[in-house]
Amino acid sequence: MGVMGLILAGGKARRMNGVNKALVPFLDRPMLTHVIARLTPQVDDVCINANQDIESYQPFHLPVLADEIDEFAGPLAGLHAGLKASPHEWVLMTPCDSPLLPTDLAKRLMQAAQAQQADIAIARTDIQTHPVFCLCKKSLCEDLAKYLIEGGRKVREWQSQHRCIEVNFEQEIAFSNINTFDDLNTLEALSKEAAI
C-alpha cells in the first residue's frame, strides 16, 4: 500500500521575519534536510509543498508542489495539492519545521488506520493532538477541495468530518515545531540533551 510523503513548506513564517523556514539551519543543516532524512525511509516517495522561492528547493532534488487553491490558505491547501498529485493511495503530511519527527510515524499511523478502517490518522501525545502530522487517503481529495473552496481552513475541523483516528506517540519533543528563533535555540539544546 503506497504512501507519498508531503513536507509542508508553504507558509509565510511571519514569526521568523518571513525567512524560508525550511532552509533555516538546525544543528548546522537546513531544517528541511532533517525532515527529508527522517521521512524518506518511511514512504515510497517525497514531495515538498511550497509557494515561494521554488528555485531554492532544487538542491534537494524533490518535486515541489504549489497550492492550487488560494495560495497560503494553510496546511489543508498543501495537503490538497499533495493528495491531487500523489500516485499512491495515501499521503503522509508533515511540517518542514519539525526536524525531530518520529522515524516510525508512517508505520504506526498506517497500522492504526488499517486496524480501525480509518480514512485519516493523526498523531497525538499526552499533551495534545498534532493534526498536521497526518496520514490521509487520496480519495478525500475532492471533499477537501470543496471544503477549501467554501472557505474552510481549520485542519481539525475538516478531519473530524471523516473517519479520523488519533494515534498515541510518547515523545512530545518529536513533534516540536520551530516558529521563532527562540524555539530554534531551545529545540537544538533539547535535542542534544536527549540525543534524538
C-alpha angles and dihedrals in degrees: 000000000000126000129191116205114222120195114199112222098145102105130105098237092219093170090056095051093264096294120154094265094196090064098046109116118253113183089348096307130085113271088238091059091059092048093049092049092052097040103042098070090052100056142042096245140349134227132183123225110212137151103193140030088028092165090060090070095058094096089062092060094219130126114263119214122196123206111271095194117059105327116247091019090139137256095323092061088054091048090051091054089050095047091049094049099039118111088198135077093243138043123202110205122201133164122247092229099064102080095171098057115155117274090218096048097115095043096051096043092048094047091052094044092052094044092052098033091238127164094208131031121188132187123247137177131196090272102046150332120271104208096175087065091073141151109208136180117244089226089075092065097101093045090051091049090054092049091051095044089052089055101262115149108157112109097203093044092056094042091052090060089069140050094289127166134187121229119203122233124183106215114073091186090065089067097043111130127202114232100153138027088252088057088051094053093045095050093047090055093045094048091053091050093046093041091220 
